[in-house]
C-alpha cells in the first residue's frame, strides 16, 4: 500500500509539471534522430594512374613474322589492347572511331603490303599527331640469339638518343613514342618493377629499337649492371608525319625515303642491263665468227666435187 501511494504521488507531480516520466526522453530523442545523418568513411585508392590504353592491330595479309612482332609488342605494353584485323580497303580514319569505341587514346597499326613490306602507323587518337614508318630488320623474341628475359608486365625504362633533340620532327617523334610505350604508374595490369630497358637510337636516318634486360651486379662475377638483349629487334624509317590522327596537314616528309617497290625495280633494272649486255656480247661474237671468220678460212679444194 505504501509503494502504491508513492507511485501515485510521483505521477501526479509529473502531470503538474507538464512532462511525463517516459515521454520526456522520447521527445528529446526524436529531433536528434531526425537531424543526425549517417556519415560513411571515404574510400581512397592506394594507387592512382592516368587512364591510358593503346590499341594494337594489324591489317590482313600479314606474315607469321609480322604476327610474332605484334605479339611481342603487346607483351611490352601492359596497357595495350588487341583488336581484330583491319581491312585495308577501308579508310584509315576509321581507326580513330575504332580506338574511341575501345576507350583507347593511342593506336599502333601494322599495315602489310604484297606479303613483303610492313608499315607502322603510330597515332594519338584525340587530335593527333600521327607518324608512318617503314619496318625493317625484324627479329622477334623467339630468335635463339636473344637470350634475355624479364618480368611480364613490368614497367620499362625508355632510353632515347641525344640526336632526337636535333630537329623539331625528331622531338615530336620522341614525345609520341614516349607516350605510346610508357606504362602508366599504378596500372592494374602492370607490376611495380623496372628490370628492362627499351632503347631508341638514330642511325643513318632510321630509328633502331632494341629491348634489353637489366642484370643486377653479382659478387665475384660482375660489379656493375649489365644488359642482355631480349627482343624484339626492329628498325623504323620515318616516312611522314601528319597533324591529325591518320589525316591532316603534313608536318614532315622524308625526302630521302625510297619505297621498297622503287628499290626492287632498280635492282631488276640493273639485272636487266647485265642480261642485255650478255646478249649483245653473244651477238657481237657470232657476227665476228660469221663475217671475219669466213673470210679467214682457206680455200676448199673439194668444193666442186659434187657439182
C-alpha positions in Angstrom: 0.0 0.0 0.0 2.9 2.4 0.8 4.6 1.8 -2.6 1.3 2.3 -4.5 0.8 5.7 -2.8 4.3 6.9 -3.5 4.0 6.0 -7.2 0.7 7.9 -7.4 2.3 10.9 -5.9 5.2 10.8 -8.5 2.7 10.6 -11.3 0.7 13.5 -10.1 3.8 15.7 -9.7 4.9 14.8 -13.2 1.5 15.7 -14.6 1.5 19.0 -12.7 5.0 19.9 -14.2 3.6 19.2 -17.8 6.1 16.4 -18.6 5.7 12.7 -18.3 8.3 10.4 -16.9 8.6 8.3 -20.0 7.5 10.8 -22.7 10.2 13.4 -22.0 13.2 11.4 -23.1 11.4 10.3 -26.3 10.5 13.8 -27.1 14.2 14.9 -26.7 15.5 11.9 -28.8 13.1 12.4 -31.7 14.6 15.6 -33.1 18.1 14.4 -32.5 17.5 11.3 -34.6 15.9 13.3 -37.4 18.7 15.9 -37.6 21.6 13.5 -37.4 22.9 11.9 -40.7 24.9 8.7 -41.1 28.5 9.6 -42.4 30.3 6.8 -44.2 34.1 6.8 -44.3 35.7 7.9 -47.5 37.3 5.2 -49.6 40.6 6.2 -51.3 42.6 4.1 -53.8 46.1 3.2 -52.8 47.4 3.6 -56.4 46.0 6.0 -58.9 47.1 6.1 -62.6 46.4 8.0 -65.7 43.9 6.1 -67.8 45.7 5.4 -71.0 45.3 2.5 -73.4 46.9 1.7 -76.7 45.1 -0.1 -79.5 47.3 -2.5 -81.3 46.1 -4.2 -84.5 47.3 -5.2 -87.9 45.9 -5.5 -91.5 45.0 -8.5 -93.5 47.8 -10.2 -95.4 50.4 -10.2 -92.7 53.1 -12.9 -92.5 53.9 -15.1 -89.5 56.9 -12.9 -88.7 54.7 -9.9 -88.6 52.3 -11.6 -86.2 55.2 -12.6 -83.9 56.3 -8.9 -83.9 52.7 -7.8 -83.0 52.6 -10.3 -80.1 56.0 -9.2 -78.8 54.9 -5.5 -78.9 51.8 -6.4 -76.9 54.0 -8.1 -74.2 55.8 -4.8 -73.8 52.5 -2.9 -73.3 50.5 -4.0 -70.3 48.1 -1.1 -71.1 47.7 -2.3 -74.7 44.5 -3.7 -76.2 44.5 -6.1 -79.2 41.8 -5.8 -81.9 40.8 -7.8 -85.0 42.5 -7.4 -88.3 41.7 -4.2 -90.2 40.6 -4.2 -93.9 43.0 -2.2 -96.0 40.2 -1.2 -98.3 38.7 1.0 -95.6 39.8 4.5 -94.8 42.5 4.9 -92.2 40.3 7.5 -90.4 38.0 4.6 -89.3 40.8 3.5 -87.0 40.1 6.6 -84.9 36.5 5.6 -84.4 37.5 2.0 -83.5 40.0 3.3 -80.9 37.5 5.6 -79.4 34.9 2.9 -79.1 37.5 0.7 -77.3 38.4 3.6 -75.0 42.0 3.9 -76.3 44.0 7.1 -76.5 46.7 5.8 -78.8 46.9 3.4 -81.8 49.6 1.2 -83.3 48.6 -0.1 -86.7 50.8 -2.6 -88.6 50.0 -2.5 -92.4 51.3 -5.3 -94.6 51.7 -4.9 -98.4 52.5 -7.6 -101.0 53.4 -10.1 -98.3 56.8 -8.4 -98.2 56.7 -4.9 -96.8 55.5 -3.9 -93.3 54.5 -0.3 -92.3 53.7 1.0 -88.9 51.3 3.8 -88.0 51.6 5.4 -84.6 49.0 8.0 -83.7 47.4 9.9 -80.9 43.7 9.4 -81.4 42.5 12.6 -79.7 43.7 15.3 -82.1 47.0 13.8 -83.4 49.8 13.8 -84.3 50.4 10.6 -86.3 53.5 9.1 -87.9 54.2 6.5 -90.6 57.3 4.2 -90.5 58.7 1.5 -92.7 59.6 -1.5 -90.5 62.8 -3.4 -91.5 65.3 -5.8 -90.0 62.7 -7.5 -87.7 63.9 -10.1 -85.2 61.2 -11.4 -82.8 61.8 -12.6 -79.3 61.8 -16.2 -80.5 65.2 -15.8 -82.1 67.7 -18.0 -80.4 70.3 -15.3 -80.4 68.2 -13.2 -78.0 68.7 -14.8 -74.6 67.4 -12.1 -72.3 64.3 -12.4 -70.1 62.3 -10.0 -67.9 59.2 -10.0 -65.7 56.0 -9.9 -67.8 54.1 -6.7 -67.1 56.9 -4.8 -65.5 57.4 -1.1 -66.4 60.2 -0.4 -68.9 62.8 2.3 -68.8 62.8 4.3 -72.0 66.1 5.5 -73.4 66.3 8.0 -76.2 69.4 9.0 -78.2 70.6 12.6 -77.8 70.1 13.1 -81.6 66.4 13.2 -81.1 66.8 16.8 -79.9 68.5 18.0 -83.1 65.4 18.6 -85.2 61.7 19.6 -84.5 60.2 16.5 -86.1 62.6 14.2 -84.1 61.5 15.9 -80.9 57.8 15.3 -81.8 58.6 11.6 -82.6 60.3 11.3 -79.2 57.2 12.6 -77.4 54.9 10.3 -79.4 57.0 7.2 -78.8 57.3 8.0 -75.1 53.5 8.4 -74.7 52.9 5.1 -76.5 55.5 2.9 -74.8 55.5 4.4 -71.3 53.4 2.3 -69.0 51.3 4.4 -66.6 52.3 4.2 -62.9 50.0 2.1 -60.9 48.3 0.5 -63.9 46.3 -2.6 -62.7 47.9 -4.9 -65.3 51.5 -3.6 -64.6 54.0 -4.6 -61.9 56.0 -2.0 -59.9 59.4 -3.2 -61.1 62.0 -1.9 -63.6 64.0 -4.7 -65.0 64.2 -3.9 -68.7 65.1 -1.1 -71.0 63.7 -0.1 -74.4 66.3 1.9 -76.4 65.6 4.2 -79.3 68.6 5.3 -81.2 69.2 7.1 -84.5 71.4 5.7 -87.2 71.5 6.9 -90.8 68.1 8.4 -90.7 66.5 5.3 -89.1 65.2 4.6 -85.6 66.8 1.5 -84.2 64.6 -0.1 -81.5 66.3 -2.5 -79.0 64.9 -4.2 -75.9 67.4 -5.2 -73.1 67.2 -7.0 -69.7 68.9 -5.3 -66.8 71.0 -7.7 -64.8 71.9 -6.7 -61.2 75.5 -7.0 -60.2 76.7 -10.3 -58.7 79.6 -10.6 -56.3 82.5 -12.4 -57.8 81.1 -12.3 -61.4 80.5 -8.6 -62.2 80.4 -5.4 -60.3 78.2 -3.2 -62.4 74.8 -3.6 -64.1 74.8 -5.3 -67.4 72.4 -5.6 -70.3 71.2 -8.7 -72.2 69.1 -8.3 -75.3 65.6 -9.7 -75.1 63.9 -8.7 -78.4 62.1 -7.8 -80.4 64.6 -6.0 -82.7 63.5 -3.7 -85.5 64.4 -0.6 -87.4 61.9 2.2 -88.2 62.4 4.5 -91.2 60.2 7.7 -90.8 58.2 8.4 -93.9 55.8 11.3 -92.9 54.1 12.9 -90.0 50.5 14.3 -90.0 49.0 16.9 -87.7 45.8 14.8 -87.1 45.0 11.2 -86.4 45.7 9.4 -89.7 44.9 12.6 -91.5 45.5 16.4 -91.6 48.3 18.7 -92.6 51.7 17.1 -93.4 54.2 18.2 -90.7 57.2 16.3 -92.1 58.0 14.3 -95.2 61.2 12.3 -95.6 62.8 13.4 -99.0 65.4 10.7 -98.8 62.9 7.9 -98.4 62.9 5.3 -101.2 59.9 2.9 -101.3 60.6 -0.8 -101.4 58.9 -1.0 -104.8 61.3 1.5 -106.3 64.3 -0.3 -104.7 63.2 -3.6 -106.2 62.6 -2.1 -109.6 66.1 -0.5 -109.6 67.6 -3.9 -108.8 65.6 -5.6 -111.6 66.6 -2.8 -114.0 70.3 -3.3 -113.0 70.0 -7.1 -113.6 68.3 -6.5 -116.9 71.2 -4.3 -118.0 73.6 -7.1 -117.3 71.4 -9.5 -119.2 71.2 -7.1 -122.2 75.0 -6.8 -122.1 75.4 -10.6 -122.2 73.0 -10.8 -125.2 74.8 -8.1 -127.1 78.2 -9.7 -126.3 76.9 -13.0 -127.8 75.6 -11.2 -130.9 79.0 -9.5 -131.4 80.7 -12.8 -131.0 78.5 -14.6 -133.6 78.8 -11.7 -136.0 82.6 -11.8 -135.8 82.6 -15.5 -136.4 80.3 -15.2 -139.4 81.9 -12.3 -141.1 85.5 -12.2 -140.1 85.9 -16.0 -139.6 84.6 -17.0 -143.0 87.0 -14.5 -144.7 90.0 -16.1 -143.0 89.1 -19.7 -143.9 91.4 -21.3 -146.5 90.1 -22.2 -150.0 88.3 -25.6 -150.1 89.8 -27.8 -152.9 86.9 -30.2 -152.8 84.2 -27.6 -153.1 83.3 -28.5 -156.7 83.5 -32.3 -156.4 79.7 -32.9 -156.0 78.6 -30.3 -158.6 
